[in-house]
Amino acid sequence: MKLSEKHPWLTWKNIHLTAVACVVAGVALIMLGGALAAVSASGWHDLVMQFAGPPLGFGDAMGAAPVAPEPPTLPAPL
């Protein structure tokens, strides 16, 4: 007995349509997440730092840029 005889709705066309629908839903969720991140960020710098923050090592836990160390002071001339 073929699977299509037992379940007539289970065809290659339905399987492909389901796969395409899952891909479209995933892209829509990614776009929605990006839009929500853009709304919650106060500027494009914050948005970039939100995606390239601590996991990539470009900021601290709050997503701020690291503070540069102070340059050394030169000794006074004699």
JODABEL-V480325 format. One record per backbone hydrogen bond with DSSP energy under -0.5 kcal/mol. CO is the residue of the C=O (numbers start at 1). NH is the residue of the N-H. If there is no record, write none. Layout:
# JODABEL-V480325
co nh
CO NH
CO NH
This chain:
# JODABEL-V480325
co nh
2 5
2 6
3 7
7 10
9 11
11 15
12 16
13 17
14 18
15 19
16 20
17 21
18 22
19 23
20 24
21 25
22 26
23 27
24 28
25 29
26 30
27 31
28 32
29 33
30 34
31 35
32 36
33 37
34 38
35 39
36 40
37 41
43 47
44 48
45 49
46 50
47 51
48 52
53 56
53 57
53 58
54 57
60 63
64 60
